[in-house]
Amino acid sequence: MDKLNNMRVFCRIVELGTFTAVAREMNLSAMMISKYIAQLETSLGVALLNRTTRQISLTEAGEIYFHRSKQLMDDFSELDEYTSQLGKHVKGTLKISAPIDFGGLYMVGAIESYQRKYPDVRVLMTLHNNRVDLSKGSFDLSLLVTVNLDLGVVARKLAETRLCTYASPDYLDKYGEPIHINQLAAHRCLLYIDTPHHDYWLFKQDTQEIKIKPNWYFCSNNGRALCQAAALGMGITQVPEISAVNYVEQGKLIEILQDFKIPPLTIYAIYLQRRFLPAKLTTFVDFMIEYFAELIPTEMIE
C-alpha cells in the first residue's frame, strides 16, 4: 500500500509541477511529499526526478515509470468507479474542459440541472479554447466545436451551430453593408483568435470553401467580447451563432453575408475509449445530449 501511495504522489508531482502544489492538494507538508518520493526512488534504485531550485523534470527512468504508473492509477480509479456504480450510486469528481463561449453561456445551467439529478457528482470545469490531450489525465471529458476529431476518442454529438458574420445597424449605416466577401477588405473586422481556423474567416461560395484573412481592428478569444464590440459599432465579426443569438434577438446585431456561410459546426463531447466507463461520465454525457436537444432551437442550425 505504501508503494501505491508513493506512486500516486509521484504522478501528481509530475502533473502539478511542484512538491508544494501536491502538498497543498493532499493537505500534507512538502517535507512529507519529499519523503514519499525518496522512499519510492530508494525502493526502485533509480532517480525519477531531476530537482533544481527552480524546476522539476523527469529522468529517463522517471519518464518511463510515470507513463506506466499513470496507467495503473487510472486503472485502479476506473475499477473503483466501475465497482461502485454496480450499486447504482453515481458519485465522484468529473473534470471537464469546455470552450470559453459555449461553457460560459450554456454549461453552468446544464451542470446545475445535472447535479440536481446526481447530487453526489462534483464537476470541475475549465474554460479555454485550446484542444486538450485527454491521455494526460487532466480531464475526463472535453467539449469541442470542430470538424476534425482525433483518433482513439469517443465523440458524441451534443449540438450544432452555424458560423455567421455580424455587424451592428449603426456600423452598417455608417460604412455600408458588404454584399460579397471580397468587400470585407475595405471594412474593420473583429477577429476571433485561438480557434482551429487561426486568423482566417471561413466562407462558402457555390461548393467551394474559401478562407479570408481579415484586416482586423480588434481581436479576442472570447465570442461575447467580440459580439459586444460589434454591437458597439467597432466592426464586423464572425462568431458561432450560439454566441450572438441574444444580440440578434435584441436587434443589436444583424447577420450579413448569409449567402456565403459555411455548413454547421458540430459541438462534441469527447472522452477516451476505456474498458470501464465510470457512471459519472456516462450519465453526464447522456444528460447533456438530452439537455441540449431541448435547449438549442433547431432553427439555429438549419
Sequence and secondary structure as in RCSB ss.txt:
>XXXX:A:sequence
MDKLNNMRVFCRIVELGTFTAVAREMNLSAMMISKYIAQLETSLGVALLNRTTRQISLTEAGEIYFHRSKQLMDD
FSELDEYTSQLGKHVKGTLKISAPIDFGGLYMVGAIESYQRKYPDVRVLMTLHNNRVDLSKGSFDLSLLVTVNLD
LGVVARKLAETRLCTYASPDYLDKYGEPIHINQLAAHRCLLYIDTPHHDYWLFKQDTQEIKIKPNWYFCSNNGRA
LCQAAALGMGITQVPEISAVNYVEQGKLIEILQDFKIPPLTIYAIYLQRRFLPAKLTTFVDFMIEYFAELIPTEM
IE
>XXXX:A:secstr
 HHHHHHHHHHHHHHHSSHHHHHHHHT  HHHHHHHHHHHHHHHTS  EEE SS EEE HHHHHHHHHHHHHHHH
HHHHHHHHHHTTT   EEEEEEE HHHIIIIIHHHHHHHHHH TTEEEEEEE SS   GGGSS SEEEEEES   
TTEEEEEEEEE EEEEE HHHHHHH   SSGGGGGGS EEEE SSTTTT EEEEETTEEEEE   EEEEES HHH
HHHHHHTTS EEEEEHHHHHHHHHTTS EEE GGG    EEEEEEEE  SS  HHHHHHHHHHHHHHHHHS GGG
T 
